[in-house]
Amino acid sequence: MNVPTNIQIINGPDGQPAYVVIPYAEYVASRNSEKDLIPHEVICRTVEGATPVRAWREHLGLTQDDMAGRLGISQSAYAQQENSNRLRKSSRERIAAALRIEAAQLDF
């Protein structure tokens, strides 16, 4: 039974499917949201030597005091976490929540 769809398959020169055309609304609904992406500026800062936490904080225009306040800890305690290359999972999740990003975005 053929069910009508709004999807179009375009075959390549070899006769095999090469492209799929779908309505834009379906594309937007199906793709990963931008909240899962890591901005180019954050990646560049880590290449320059910053930890992912520091790169994100700077990208978002936050100070260490801002982050410490969001986490309910002292600035010096936050600075230690920010400079760590091996954060505990719970710390990474708390910092990600304070940055309003996904924890996976700190794990690269």
Salt bridges, closest charged atoms under 4 A:
GLU48 OE1 - ARG45 NH1 2.94
GLU58 OE1 - ARG45 NE 2.79
GLU58 OE2 - ARG54 NE 2.69
GLU58 OE2 - ARG57 NH2 3.99
GLU82 OE2 - ARG57 NE 2.43
GLU102 OE2 - LYS35 NZ 3.45
